């Protein structure tokens, strides 16, 4: 694995191609180009039969440069680093920063390839690739390119062991939004390899990971549940939520394509009801005010009892 850093400070993990795969790709390309060169040479030999020796030699040299140098450069430029041999071997030519190559990169590689591949029968290219840390020949060094492997054999993914049946659905209400992806990856790697670890070391790792999960979720640790079983149950709960979310979205897309009703994530709105006008009530005339009756000779306060 080669760590390349782009201009945006992004680290790219690329696998440089080595001498055997590059030699096989070059052999396939050379076979195709030589076959095309022989066919073109036969056609030119028939077409230039009436020319003199100097003209015939000039046409031969031009056809050699065109077929064995010009066509490979054009193929790598148009295919962004993929020739027929590289495509068959799963290789690709990229820049040092991981981007696609352009005409100038293919031109420098093709010009140097005439010297280190055709003129020396590939010996210079093999020596340079063996000495280089990333398997680069002289054309790659001068052009600022790198041949990488695009088809990398996939690693076998071990499934996470299921939790005990008595823990199924126990953590359905647990908030997992604050758990980072790095912690999920560490928990998954532990669960897939815990049978290969020493029991004491495995138990210590499980307790540490369980404590970090409890700290991220904010829920108290369950009483009487082993750390490894707790990790299995939480990972199973997260997988169940992801699967439900993915299948629910897929079902909505299928229903949209079929023109059916799509269930909304919120309650459907109530039907519109026109407002009813309030009844008009006639105004009531105010009753005439009645002056208070005061007892004769009184002051207006109630007499003491």
N, C-alpha and C positions, 0 to 999 in steps of 0.2 A: 504494500500500500504506500502510495506517494502522496504526501500532504502538500497541495499546491494552494497558495493564497492569492485570491483575486484582488482586483483593485478596490473592491468594496470590503476588504478584510474578511472574506468568507473563505474558510478552509475547505478545499475540495479533496476528498479521498479518492484517488485514481489508482488503477492498477496498470503500471507500465508493462508493455508487451516485451517478451524476452526473445532471444535469438531463434529458438526452434519455431515458434509460431510466426515470426516475421520472415524467416527463411522459407517456410511453406507458402506464405502469402506471396512472397516475391517470386517463387518458382511458378505458382499458378499464373500470376500476372505475366511473367516472362514467356510462358508457354502460349498464352493468348496473343501477346504482342508479336512473338516470332511467327506464329501461324498467320496472323494478319500481314506481317511483313513479307512472308513468302508469297502469299496470294497477290499482294500489291506488286511485288517484284516480277512475278510471272506476267501480270497484266502490262506492266511497263516495258518488259522485255519484248513483248509482242508489239506494243504501240510505238516503241522507239527503235524498231529494227532498221528503219531507213535513216537514222541519225548517225553522225560520226561518233568516234570513240569518246571524245571529250564531252560531247553533249550527253551521251549515254551515262558516262561516269557522274556527271553533275546531277542528272536525274536520279541515279542510284543513291548518291549521298543525300540528296534532298528527301527522298522517300525514307531513308534510314533515320534521319533526324526527325522527320515528321511522325513516323510510326512508333519509334522506340523512345523518343524524347517528348515530342509535342503532344501526342495523344495521352500519355500518362499524366502530363501536367494538366491538360484540359479535363481529364477524368477526375483527378483529385480536387481541382478547383470547383467543378460543377457539382460534385457529390459531397463537398465539404469534408474531404479526407478519407473517402471510402472508394477503393478500387475493387475490382472483381475478386482478387485474391484476399484482400482485407475483409471484404464482406463475407466471404466463405469461412474465414478463420475468426470472425468476430472481432476485428481490429478496426481502429480508426485513428487518423492523424488529427491532433488538436494542437492549439497553441500552448505555450507554457502556462498561461493562466486558465487553461481549460476551455477556451472559446474556439469556434470553428476557424479553420485556416482560410486564407484568401489566395489570390493569384501569385502574389510575391512569395509567399511561403512555398507554394507548390513549385514555382519557378526555381527557387534556390535548391530545393530538394531534388528536383529533376536534373538540374545542371550538375550538382555534386554526385548524383547517382550514376551519371555517365562514367565518372572517374572511379568511384569506389565500388560500384556494382558491376558495370559492364566491362570496363577496361581491366580491372584486377580480379574479375570473376568473384566478386563479393568478399574477398579476403580482408580488405581494408575495413569494410563495413562490419564484418564479424568481429574483428579485433577491437574496433571502436565501441561496439555494442557490449562486448564482454568487459571492457575496462570501465565504461560508464555505469554509474550507479542506477540510472533509470533506463538503461538499455538504448541509449541514443547513438545513432551513427553520426558521421561528420555533417551530412546534410541536415539532420535535425538540430545539431549544435549551431550551425551558421544560420539556419532559418528560424530558430527559436521555436521549434515544434517538439512534439512528443507523441509517440505511438502508444495508445492505451488499449486495454481489453474492454470491450463493451459487454460481451456475454460472459458474465461471472457466474460460476456454478453456485446455485442457491444453497444455503445452509439448511439443514434439517431443523425444523422448528418443533420443539418438544411441547406437547400440550400441558397446560396447568392442571394438576390433579384436582378433582372435584372435592368440595368441602364435605364434612360429615352430614348425613341426612338431617340430624337434629338442629343444624345451623342454617338450613335452607330458608331463605326469606327473613331471617332474623334481623338483617341490617338493611332492610328496604328503606327505612327513613333516614339513613346516614347521609350526611352532606359530604360529598367527595369532590366538590369543586375546587377546594384549596390544595389538593394533593398534586404535586408537580409530576411531570412525565418522567423525570429521572428517578423518582422514588418508585413509580409504577414499574419501570424497567428493572430496578434492583429487586423488587419483590418478585417479579416474574422470573428473573434469572435464579433467584434463590429457590423458588418452588419447583422449577424444572430440574434443579440439580441437588436438591436437599438429600436425596438418597445416596449421593456420591460423597457426601461430606461426613466428617467425623461427628458422632452424635452430640458430643459436648460443644464442638464449634458450631454445628448447625443450630443447636438450641440457643446459643448466645446470639447468633445472627438473627434468628427469628424473633427473639425478645427485643433486640435493638430496632428491627424494622417495624415490629408491632408498636413499640413506643413512639416511633416517628409518625406512624399512621394515626395513632390516637391523638398526638399533638396537632396534626394537621386537620383532623376532622372535628376536634373540639368535644368529642364524646368521651365519657369515662370508659376505661377498659372493662370489658365484660368479665364478670366474676366466674371463675371455674372453667374458662375456655382457654385451651393451650394456644400459645402464640402462633404456631404453624397453622392450626385450624382456623384461627382468626384471620390470618393472611389469606388463606384459601377462600374463606367465605366473602371477604371484602373484594377480592379480585373477581370472584364469580358474580358478585352483585354489580360490579362495574361492567363486566362483559354482558350481563343481561340487559343493563340499561343501554349500552351501545347498540346491541342487537335490536332491541325494541325501537330505538330511535331510527336506526338505518332501515329496518323493515317497514316502519310506519311511513317514512319519507318515500320509500319505493312504492308502497301501496297508494299513496296520494298521487304520485306521478302516473301510475297505471290508470287510476280512475280519471285523472285529467285527460289522458290520451283517449280513453274510451268515452268521454263526455258525461261521466256519471257525477253524482254529488260527492264532493270532497268533505270529509268531516273536519270541522273547524276546531282549532285548539282552544276556542273560547265559546261560551253559550251563544246560541243563535239569537238574533235580536227579535224582540216581540213585534207582532203586527201593528201597523199604524192605526190608530183610532182617532177619528176626527173629534175635536173638542166640542162639547155640548154647551150651548149658551146658557148662562144662568137666567132664571126667570126674573122678569122685571116686576118689582113690587112698588105700588103707588105710595108716594110719601104720605105719611100720617101727620095731620095738623097737630101742632103742640097744644097740649092742654093749658088752659088759662091758669096763670099763677094765682094762688090763693094767699092772701096776706095772713101771717100768723096772728092768731088771736091771743091777746095778752089779757091777763086778768086785770081788773081795775085796781089801780093803785099799786101794782107789782113792779119789780125791777127787772124781770126777765130771768132770774136764777131760780131754781127750784127751792122751795122752802126746806129747811133742815128737818129731817125726820125726828 
